[in-house]
């Protein structure tokens, strides 16, 4: 049986286990403070309403800044000869889940 949790971080939800690395939106200068919403430990399941304040998850920053895959944005307006194409690479942070408990 495995132990995992569902956490909320910067508006997104992630299913994490101990020793797993997750890639989240850039968190430069901010300490990651995850909200634990669900904890599964073997047969025991704890569901938060909406969070579990007594359960703590220890995260360690592995890489502060990484660039993600390129995102292409296209704007188009019919019948007016308006076309714009631009793109960007989002900045990401890689986190290691050290302990769930």
C-alpha positions in Angstrom: 0.0 0.0 0.0 1.2 3.5 -0.8 0.9 6.7 1.0 0.0 9.7 -1.1 -1.7 13.1 -0.8 -3.6 15.6 -2.9 -2.3 19.1 -2.3 -3.2 22.6 -3.6 -0.4 24.9 -4.6 -0.8 28.2 -6.5 -4.3 27.4 -7.7 -3.4 23.9 -9.0 -3.9 20.4 -7.5 -1.2 17.7 -7.5 -1.2 14.1 -6.4 2.1 13.6 -4.6 4.0 10.7 -2.9 7.2 10.8 -0.9 10.4 11.2 -3.0 8.5 12.6 -6.0 9.5 15.7 -7.9 6.7 18.0 -9.1 7.0 21.0 -11.5 4.9 24.0 -10.5 4.6 27.6 -11.7 7.4 29.9 -10.7 7.8 30.4 -7.0 10.9 32.7 -6.9 11.2 34.4 -3.5 8.2 32.5 -2.0 8.2 29.6 0.4 5.9 26.8 -0.9 2.9 26.4 1.5 0.8 23.5 0.2 -2.8 22.9 1.4 -3.5 19.2 2.0 -6.9 18.2 0.7 -6.7 14.4 0.8 -4.4 11.9 2.6 -4.4 8.2 1.8 -2.2 5.9 4.0 -2.9 2.3 3.0 -6.6 1.7 3.9 -7.0 4.9 5.8 -8.4 7.9 3.9 -8.7 11.4 5.3 -10.7 14.0 3.3 -10.4 17.6 4.2 -13.3 20.0 4.4 -11.8 21.7 2.4 -8.3 21.1 3.9 -6.5 19.0 6.6 -4.7 21.6 8.8 -2.9 19.0 11.0 -1.2 17.2 8.1 2.1 18.8 7.0 4.0 18.2 3.8 7.7 19.1 3.6 8.8 20.4 0.2 12.3 21.2 -0.9 13.2 23.5 -3.9 15.4 21.5 -6.3 15.5 24.0 -9.2 14.4 27.6 -8.8 13.9 28.5 -12.4 13.3 26.2 -15.4 11.8 27.0 -18.7 8.8 24.9 -19.8 7.7 24.0 -23.3 6.9 26.8 -25.7 3.3 28.0 -25.7 2.2 29.6 -29.0 -0.5 32.3 -28.9 -2.4 33.2 -32.1 -4.8 36.1 -32.5 -7.0 36.3 -35.6 -9.9 38.6 -36.6 -11.8 37.6 -39.7 -12.2 40.0 -42.7 -9.9 42.6 -41.3 -6.4 41.2 -42.2 -5.5 41.1 -38.5 -3.2 38.2 -37.5 -0.7 38.1 -34.6 1.5 35.2 -33.6 3.6 35.2 -30.5 4.9 32.7 -28.0 6.6 32.3 -24.6 8.2 29.7 -22.4 6.7 29.7 -18.9 9.1 29.8 -15.9 8.7 26.8 -13.6 10.0 25.6 -10.3 10.9 22.0 -9.5 10.0 20.8 -6.0 10.9 17.6 -4.2 8.3 16.1 -1.8 10.5 15.0 1.2 7.9 13.9 3.8 4.2 13.5 4.1 3.0 13.4 7.7 
